[in-house]
Amino acid sequence: MGSKSLAYTGFFETEVPEDEFIISRTDLKGNITYANDAFAEISGYTPEELVGHPHNIVRHPDMPRSVFQELWETISQKKTWRGLVKNLRRDGGHYWVSAEVSGVYKDGELKEYKSIRQPVSQAQKIVIQTKYDQMTLEENKQARAIHYLTKENIEKIEHLAKVTDSSEDDIINQAIEKM
């Protein structure tokens, strides 16, 4: 967590409206060349802030690397990739999408990539988050853990981090290692 407080808002989810389509295009290196207003609004950026940046500006740390490796392998074979993606909002929150990514060709030559994203059901989110947690554990030898702390305990951890010049993560990890 470093300089971020334990009161960090990163667990807030933005629901993609049922009738919304999030659309973007990228150059062949993955830099955004177009972002529709829905993409900007849901991600918390303006279209101008998105254009020119790598699409992974919205990559959530919960996403296994192998999912994006599969995406790139699929689209490099001139196929369409489909999958569920948890994206990171500018404010640290997140949103889930069902994504379809494919190449855009002109006269048989690949010119750019397009991505069209739609909402994901709550049931799909639960199933895929569990799968992605397992994949991340296997890939990174670590997994996310969510634990709800009382306000009093949060204040104690923040105070201890401040007086020891440590991060909140360091304090929590030290406590777990002592178990």
C-alpha positions as CSV (number, residue, x, y, z in Angstrom):
1,M,0.0,0.0,0.0
2,G,2.9,2.3,0.5
3,S,1.7,5.8,0.8
4,K,-1.9,4.9,0.3
5,S,-4.1,4.7,3.4
6,L,-5.8,1.5,4.5
7,A,-9.0,3.4,3.9
8,Y,-8.1,3.1,0.2
9,T,-11.2,3.0,-2.0
10,G,-9.9,0.4,-4.5
11,F,-12.6,-2.1,-3.7
12,F,-15.4,0.0,-5.1
13,E,-16.8,-1.4,-8.3
14,T,-18.3,0.6,-11.1
15,E,-21.1,-1.2,-12.8
16,V,-21.1,-1.0,-16.6
17,P,-24.7,-0.1,-17.6
18,E,-26.5,-3.0,-19.3
19,D,-27.0,-1.1,-22.6
20,E,-23.5,0.3,-22.7
21,F,-20.7,-0.5,-25.2
22,I,-17.2,0.5,-24.3
23,I,-15.1,0.9,-27.5
24,S,-11.5,1.6,-28.1
25,R,-8.9,1.2,-30.8
26,T,-5.1,0.8,-30.4
27,D,-2.1,1.0,-32.7
28,L,-0.2,-2.2,-33.2
29,K,1.9,-1.6,-30.0
30,G,-1.3,-1.4,-27.9
31,N,-1.4,2.4,-27.5
32,I,-4.9,3.8,-27.5
33,T,-5.8,5.8,-30.6
34,Y,-9.5,6.1,-29.9
35,A,-11.6,5.9,-26.7
36,N,-15.4,6.4,-26.8
37,D,-17.1,8.5,-24.1
38,A,-18.4,5.3,-22.3
39,F,-14.8,4.0,-21.9
40,A,-13.7,7.4,-20.6
41,E,-16.6,7.7,-18.1
42,I,-16.4,4.2,-16.8
43,S,-12.6,4.2,-16.4
44,G,-12.5,7.7,-14.8
45,Y,-10.3,9.3,-17.5
46,T,-11.2,11.7,-20.2
47,P,-10.8,10.5,-23.8
48,E,-7.8,12.8,-24.2
49,E,-6.1,11.3,-21.2
50,L,-6.5,7.8,-22.6
51,V,-5.4,8.5,-26.2
52,G,-1.7,8.0,-26.6
53,H,-1.3,5.8,-23.6
54,P,-0.9,2.0,-23.5
55,H,-4.2,0.2,-23.1
56,N,-2.8,-1.4,-20.0
57,I,-3.3,1.9,-18.2
58,V,-6.6,0.2,-17.1
59,R,-5.0,-3.2,-16.3
60,H,-6.1,-4.3,-12.8
61,P,-3.4,-6.1,-10.7
62,D,-5.9,-8.9,-10.1
63,M,-5.6,-9.9,-13.8
64,P,-3.3,-12.9,-14.4
65,R,-0.6,-12.1,-16.9
66,S,-1.4,-15.3,-18.8
67,V,-4.8,-13.9,-19.8
68,F,-3.1,-11.0,-21.7
69,Q,-0.5,-13.4,-23.1
70,E,-3.4,-15.5,-24.5
71,L,-5.0,-12.3,-25.9
72,W,-1.9,-11.3,-27.8
73,E,-1.3,-14.8,-29.1
74,T,-4.9,-15.0,-30.3
75,I,-5.0,-11.7,-32.1
76,S,-1.5,-12.3,-33.6
77,Q,-3.0,-15.3,-35.3
78,K,-5.7,-13.1,-36.9
79,K,-8.3,-14.5,-34.6
80,T,-10.8,-12.7,-32.3
81,W,-10.1,-13.0,-28.6
82,R,-13.0,-13.0,-26.2
83,G,-12.8,-13.0,-22.4
84,L,-13.8,-11.4,-19.1
85,V,-11.5,-8.6,-17.9
86,K,-11.3,-6.7,-14.6
87,N,-10.1,-3.2,-15.3
88,L,-8.7,-0.6,-13.0
89,R,-10.3,2.8,-12.7
90,R,-8.3,6.0,-12.4
91,D,-9.6,6.3,-8.7
92,G,-8.4,2.8,-7.8
93,G,-11.8,1.2,-8.2
94,H,-12.6,-1.4,-10.8
95,Y,-15.1,-2.5,-13.4
96,W,-15.7,-5.8,-15.2
97,V,-16.2,-6.2,-18.9
98,S,-16.8,-9.0,-21.4
99,A,-14.2,-8.0,-24.1
100,E,-13.9,-8.9,-27.7
101,V,-10.6,-7.9,-29.3
102,S,-9.6,-8.2,-32.9
103,G,-7.5,-6.8,-35.7
104,V,-8.6,-4.2,-38.2
105,Y,-7.4,-5.0,-41.7
106,K,-7.2,-2.9,-44.8
107,D,-6.4,-4.6,-48.1
108,G,-5.3,-7.6,-46.0
109,E,-2.8,-5.7,-43.9
110,L,-3.2,-5.3,-40.2
111,K,-3.6,-1.6,-39.3
112,E,-4.9,-1.5,-35.7
113,Y,-6.8,-3.4,-33.0
114,K,-10.3,-2.7,-31.9
115,S,-11.9,-3.7,-28.6
116,I,-15.6,-3.8,-27.9
117,R,-16.6,-4.4,-24.3
118,Q,-20.0,-5.0,-22.6
119,P,-21.2,-5.6,-19.0
120,V,-20.6,-8.9,-17.1
121,S,-23.2,-10.5,-14.8
122,Q,-22.6,-10.8,-11.1
123,A,-22.5,-14.6,-11.4
124,Q,-19.8,-14.4,-14.1
125,K,-17.7,-12.1,-12.0
126,I,-17.7,-14.4,-9.0
127,V,-16.8,-17.4,-11.1
128,I,-14.0,-15.7,-13.1
129,Q,-12.6,-13.8,-10.1
130,T,-12.1,-17.2,-8.3
131,K,-10.4,-18.6,-11.4
132,Y,-8.2,-15.6,-11.8
133,D,-7.2,-15.6,-8.1
134,Q,-6.1,-19.2,-8.6
135,M,-4.2,-18.4,-11.8
136,T,-2.5,-15.4,-10.1
137,L,-1.4,-17.6,-7.2
138,E,0.1,-20.1,-9.6
139,E,1.8,-17.4,-11.7
140,N,3.0,-15.1,-9.0
141,K,3.1,-17.3,-5.9
142,Q,0.9,-14.8,-4.1
143,A,-2.8,-14.1,-4.0
144,R,-5.0,-11.3,-3.0
145,A,-6.7,-11.5,0.4
146,I,-9.6,-9.4,1.6
147,H,-10.1,-8.9,5.3
148,Y,-12.3,-6.4,6.9
149,L,-10.7,-4.4,9.7
150,T,-12.4,-2.3,12.4
151,K,-11.7,1.4,12.2
152,E,-9.8,1.1,15.5
153,N,-7.4,-1.6,14.0
154,I,-6.9,0.5,10.8
155,E,-5.9,3.5,12.9
156,K,-3.5,1.3,14.9
157,I,-1.9,-0.1,11.8
158,E,-1.6,3.4,10.3
159,H,-0.1,4.7,13.5
160,L,2.4,1.9,13.7
161,A,3.4,2.4,10.1
162,K,3.9,6.1,10.7
163,V,6.1,5.7,13.9
164,T,8.2,2.9,12.4
165,D,8.5,4.6,9.0
166,S,7.0,1.5,7.3
167,S,4.1,0.9,5.0
168,E,0.8,-0.5,6.1
169,D,1.6,-3.6,4.0
170,D,4.8,-4.1,5.8
171,I,3.1,-3.9,9.2
172,I,0.4,-6.5,8.2
173,N,3.0,-8.8,6.6
174,Q,5.2,-8.7,9.7
175,A,2.2,-9.6,11.8
176,I,1.3,-12.5,9.6
177,E,4.9,-13.8,9.5
178,K,4.9,-14.0,13.3
179,M,1.9,-16.3,13.3
